[in-house]
Amino acid sequence: MLSIDQTHPVVRPLTEILEYLYGPGVVISEEFGSIPDIEHLLIFGSWAARRSGEPGPPPHDIDVLVVGTAERGEIYAAADRAQVRIGLPVNPVLASRRRWQSASDALIRQIKASPTIDLTPTDAGRTEDGL
């Protein structure tokens, strides 16, 4: 049985390279990226927090905020495909533009105040994070 020495100096850079090439950001971008009418696509929650450097236990799921008028069935199908590829549950949260812009929605306020990974498709076909 092999184990990883988490204190070894190459562990963090190698982990970052693998995440950049094959991680949840890439998978979510690929699975959700072709769905029409998505205005914002964000990973939030523990995965985004750990990636931003916040300490804590390893994430047990991937929380994804989808803002726009995309079809609910397409969103859940993309989440199911991503879940199979990532090996962790993918939990989509759907929000209208109005809900996203509302200051009274507690979940939206929490998401906006916390680390996120912006995977919103741009006109060039790349995301805000360059993925």
N, C-alpha and C positions, 0 to 999 in steps of 0.2 A: 504494500500500500504506500502510495506517495502522499506527501503533504507539502504544503507551500510554507516557506518561512516568510511570513508577512512583513518582517523587518528588513528583508533583503532589499538593497537599493534599486534593483531593477523591477520589483513587483509593481509599483505604482505606474511607472511609464509604460510597461508592457500591458497592464490592465487598461490604461487609457487608449493605447493604440488598438487593442482588440475591441474595446467599446466603440471607438470611432469607426472601425471597419465593419463590425458585425453586431453591435449592441442594440439595445432597445430603440435608441433614436433612429438608427438606420431602418430597423424593421418597421417601426411605427410610420416613418416617412414613406416607405415603400407600400405598405398596406393601405394607408389612408390617403396617400398623395394623389391618387387618380380620382378620388370621389369628388364630384362637383359640389359647389356651394358650401365649401368649408372656408370660413373667413379667418379663423384662428385655430391652430392645432398646437396644444401644449402638453408636455408631460409635467405633472406636478406631484406633490406628495413626497414620500420617502425616497423614491429613486432620484428625483431632482435634488432633494436636500443632500443626499450622499454625494452626488456628482458635484455639487457646489462646495463640498468640503465639510458640511455639517456632520458631526459625529453621531453615531447611532448604530443600531443593528442593521444587518443587510436587509434590503427591501424584500418583501414577500409577494409584491404585486407591482404593477405599473398602472398609475392613474393617468388618464388622458382626458383633457378637456377639448371638446369639439364645439366651436362656436360657428353658427351659421344655420342654413336651412337644408342641410344634407338629409337624405332619406335615412331614417332610423335603422331600417333593415341593413342598408349598406354599411353603416357605422358598426353595427354589432357583428356583421360578417367579417369586416376588416379586423375587429378586435379578436374574434375567434381565430382567424388566420395568424395574427401576430402572436397570440397566446401560444399556439402550437410551436411557432418558430423560436420564441423567446424561452419557453419553458416556465413561465410565470403567468398568473392570471393578469389579464389586461382589462381594466375597468373604465369604460368610456363614460364620461359625463357630458350630456348634450345641453347646450345653452343657446338660446336665441341671442341675436345682437342686442336686443333690449335688455335681457337679463345680464349679459356681459357688461353693459354700460351702466347698469343699476348700482347705486351705492348702498342700496338697502338689502341686497342679497348676501347673507353671511358667508356662504361657501365661496362666492366670487370674490368677496373682500379678502378672505383667507388666502385664496389662490394668488391674488394680485400682490399680497404682502409677503409671500413665501417664494423660495427659489422655484423657477420653472425652466424648462428646456423648450424653447420656441422652435417648433417644426413647421410653422406656417409656410405652405408653398409660396414661392415668389414667381414673378413672371418668367424668370429664367429657368424655372424648373428645379431650382435649388431652394433650400430652406434658409431661414434667418441664421441658423447656427452653421451654415455652410455644408450641411450634410446632403 
